[in-house]
Amino acid sequence: MLAASLWAQQAPPTSGESSSKQHTKHPKPAATSVLDPGAITDGIYRNPSLGFSYKLPFGWVDRTNEMQDDSPGSGKDPGKSLVLLAVFERPPEAPRDGINPGVVIAAESVSSYPGLKTTADYFGPLTELTTDKGFKVVNEPSEFAVGTKTLVRCDFSKEMGELTMYQTALVMLGKSYVVSFTLIGGSEDEVNGLIENLSFGGKKPAR
């Protein structure tokens, strides 16, 4: 499950830094030809196929390609999972003086989850995997509106020494995919601020 791996970006990587791009077309694996991977233009990631956009915070690092390469489906069964966007405030090799805020948007084939009928069903395996990484549930899954779109939201937190990492998962179903928006910050307010950059239905992000 791609979304729950966002926390790993808090540790130094084995590869070099990837700089932020103002116009980036992310490569699309052949097996996911029915799903537009979207693109970053003028600091905004847009995915017309799924009907949403996300405004990148200024100066953040785009690591989408690196996380696509590290994803479980890469080179094996890319139709089952795809990182659409992965951006972070700092490159993971930067000095660790706090939580590294980040946003990962991923799509996974509904067929990967037999018996999944509703968005809420996805939170069973997601919560299990996330708590296995040391997180605890702060708020149970519940409906959450972003503009005119209703998603399901669940909030987690993890103690990291004197710091606390907050992680929120927003999930929707679309075009035979489970689409997850995973946002990490050093406070609940910071995560809520990251959510404000998400918009649906052609409307501009809140800021």
N, C-alpha and C positions, 0 to 999 in steps of 0.2 A: 504494500500500500504506500503510494508515493507521498501523500500529504504528511504522514506522520514522521517522515524522515527529515523535515525541515530543521528540527532541533540540532541535527548533526552539523549544521553549518556554523555552530558556535565553536567548533574545534578547528585547528589548523588543517588545511587540506594537503594532499600529496602533489597537487598540480599547481600551476602558476595562476596569477590573478587574471580575471577577465574584466575588462573595463566596461562601463555603462555605455550603451549605444542609443542614439537618438532615432535611428531608423534601422530596424533589424527585422529580417524575415527569418523566422526559425524554421529549420528543415522539417519536412513532414515525412515520416516513415511511410513506405508504400502501402502497408497494411491498414493505415488509417486514412486512406484517401477520401473517405466520406466525411471526415471531420477536419474542418479548416483549423490549422494550428494558430491562426491569428498573426498579428504583426505589431511591432512597436513603431509608431510614427509620431514625431514631435512630443516625445515623452509620455505618450499614452498607448497602452496595449489595447488593441481592439480585436474582438472576435465576433464578426457579424453572424456567423453560422449559429453561435450559441446565444447571441443577442446581448452581449455585455462588453463593457470596457473598464480598464483600470488605469488610473493616473499614477505613474511612477513618481515617488518622492524624489526631489531634485538631488542629483549626485549619487544615487544608489547604483549598486553594481549588478549588472545583468549576468546571472549564472545559469540561464536556461539551458544552453547547449551542454554545459558540464553535467547538469543533473539529468538531462536526457540520456547522456552517455552512461551514467551510473544507474539508470532505472532498470528494474528487473526484466522488463520486456525488451530492452535494447539488444538488437541483434538476434533475438530468439523469437519472440512473439509480440512485436511492437503494437499490434492491434489491441492488445489488452490494457495497455497503460501508456500514457503520454504526458510529459510535463509540458504545459502550455506556456507557463511563465514562472520564473524563479528569480527574484530580485532581493538584494540585501543591502543594508546601510553601509556595511564594510565588507571587503574581501575577507574570507575566512582566515587568511594568513596574517591579518593585521593583529597588533597587540590586543590581548583580551583584557579590556578594562571595563567590561560590563556586558550586558545582553546585546547581541547583534540582531536588531529587528529585521524581520524578513517577511516576504509574501511568496507563497508557492500556490499556483493554480494548476490542477492536474485533472485529467480525464481518464477514467477507467471503464472498460467495457462492462455493461450490466451482466453479460454472460459469465463474467468472472465470479459472480455472486449468485449461485443457484438459490432460488426462492426469494430473491429480493423483489419486493413489490412496491414498496414506498421508500421515500428518502430516509425516513426514520430507521428503516431496517438496516441501513448502511452503518449506523452508529454502533451496532453490536460489535462487529469486527474492528471498527476504527477505535472504539474506546478500549477494547482489550489490548490492541497493539500499542496505543498511546500510554496506557497505564503501565504496560510492561517496560516502557522507557523511563519510568520513574515519575510520570505525571499523575496528578490526582484530579478528579472531576470537581470543578467548582460550580458549574451550572449544568444540569441535565439537558439533553436535547429538547429543543422547543422551537416552534415556528418563529421566524424572524424576518421582518420586512425590510427590503432594500429598495426604496422607491415603490414601484408597483409590483415588484417581484417578491414572492414569499419563498424563503429557503428554510432549512432547519439548521439551528445553531447549537453548538456545545462548547463550553469553556473549560480549559484545563490550566493547571499551574504546576510548577516544579521548582523546588528549592535548590539553589545552586550556591552553597556557602551562605554568604550574607545577602545574596541576591535572590530574587524570585522571577522566574521566566513565566510569562503568561502566553498561552496558545489558544486560539479560537479556530474552530472548524465551521465553515459554512458550506452546506451541501445542497445540490439540486440534481434532478434528473433531466437529461436532455439528449435527444437523438441517439437513444440506446446507450448512453454513457452516464456514469455517475461523475459529476463535475464537483470538485472540492476546492474550496478557497481556504488555505491555511495561513493564518497570520500570527506572527510572534512579536512580542514587545516586552519591555521591562516594567510595564504597568498596564492595568486594565484600560486606563485612559489612552495610552499609546496605541493599544490594539484597536480600540474604538475609533481612533483617528485614522488608522489604516483602512478600516472598513468604509469610512466615508469616501475613500477614493474609488470605490466600486460603484458602478452604475449599470442600469439595464434599460432596454427599450430606446436606445439612441439618445437618452438624456446625458448631459455633460456631468462628469464627476462633481461632487459637492465642492471640491477645492482643488 
